[in-house]
Amino acid sequence: MSPVAAVRWVRHGRGVSLVELLVGLTLGALLVMACMGLWLATRSSTEALVGRTALQSQAQHTLALLTQQLRQAGALELRGPPGAWTPLQRVAFSSQWDGLDVNGDGVRDGVALWGEEGGLRPDALSVSFEYRSANTTPDCLGAAPAAGSSRVDSRFAVVSGVLRCLGSGNSAAQPISNQVEDFQLHYWLRDGAGASMQHQLLQADQLAGRWSQVVAVVLCLQWVADPRAADRALAGTRRDAAQAKAALDCHEAPWPDDGRMRLTLRRTVFLQGRGSLF
């Protein structure tokens, strides 16, 4: 190779300069950072959506179960006379159901509904009605009571963030909803009749001896997302004033501003055997 050809080969085959290399690395790093930011934002949004969907699914299932049990509180089987009905015959109901044992003394008090006031802690609720068949009147866990029993009892209580139910057909309470932060109950009472009829909204500790007057129950449940998953999507965020005002817990106080995802749902359930509130 001649000297002139060697010089030409060196000029055409030379690499990039240090400045060009640094500029290329900087642009590449910026591109990677942009892609990572987009990926993290997408991941956070997906986790938030999955977390909220999971909470809403739990909430709807739990409220449906509580509603189904509460509406039957105190329900009795309709018993007709042998043979055909006649126009003048009155309807008759079963007398086998004997209600809850609210005092724990083994004596059934004929009470269909009984609550335990928890104050700032979650409340507890017991429901009872007559058992007819496993297909129509199961307990809160879908089980029938012990053989020979004519009563379905279900007790709901929150233990260590888990809403559990003790049914007639189970010896130990079983979980029905996780991540439960609060469970609060209020009771509508109907007192008197006609023009003197009054309605009151009370807590369990204000109802001594008046459980037979309860016609409706106001439920409030609050769930909080698992901090190991969906909460990461909201970590470090802060709600604006409008959001904070709308996000109230079961005690009508704003949610804690700790970045955790919460869901509070309320529902009024009427006991079908007690008629309407008004």
C-alpha positions, 0 to 999 in steps of 0.5 A: 500500500502506498503512503497516500493510500494509507493516509486515506484509509486512516482518515476514512476509517477513524472513530468518533471523538470524545465529545461525540461519544459523550453526546451519544451516551447522554442522549441514550441515557435520557431516552432510557430515563424517559422510557423508565418513567413511562413504564413506572407511570404505567405500572403505578396506574395499573396497580392502582386500578387492580387494587381499587377493582379488588377492593370494590369486588370485595365490597360488593360481595360483602354487602350482598351477603350482609344484606341477604342475612339482614333482610331475613332477620326474624323471618318465620315460615308461613304455616297454613291449616291442613287441606284447602284455605277458606276465605275467613282463615287467617295466616299463621306462622311457625312458632319453632324459632326462638331467637338469639341468646343475647345474654350468653346464658343459654336462654333464647330471648326471641330477638332477631337482631343484636349488635355490639357497640365497638366505639372507635373500634369495629362493631359486631352484629348477630342475626337470626331467623327460622331455618327452612331448607339449605337451599333457601335459608343458609347461614352466612357461610352457606351452611345449614344449622345442626341437625334438628335445629330450626334456627339460623344464626350468623355473627359478623365481627372484625378480627385483625382486619378480617371480617369473619362470620360464625354461622350455625353450621360452623364451630369457628368463625370463617373469613368472608372479607379481608383488608377491612379497616372499620365496620360501624352500625346504626339502627332505625327504631320505630316506636309507637303507632299512628300519630305518635309514631317516632323513629330514632337512629341509635347505636347498639349501646343505646338499645337496651331492651328495644331490639324488637323495635329495630326496622332497619340497619345502617351499615358502613364498611371501610376497606384499605388496600394491601400496602405491599401492592396497590398502595405503592401506586399512591405512596407519597401522593396527597389529596386536594381539598375537594377529595379530602372532603368527599373521602369520609370514613365511617365516623364521618372524619376525613380519611388519613392522608397517608397515601393508602387506597381506601374504600368506604361504602354505606347501605341501609337494609330494611328487615323484611319482617318489620315493614317499612320505616315510614 
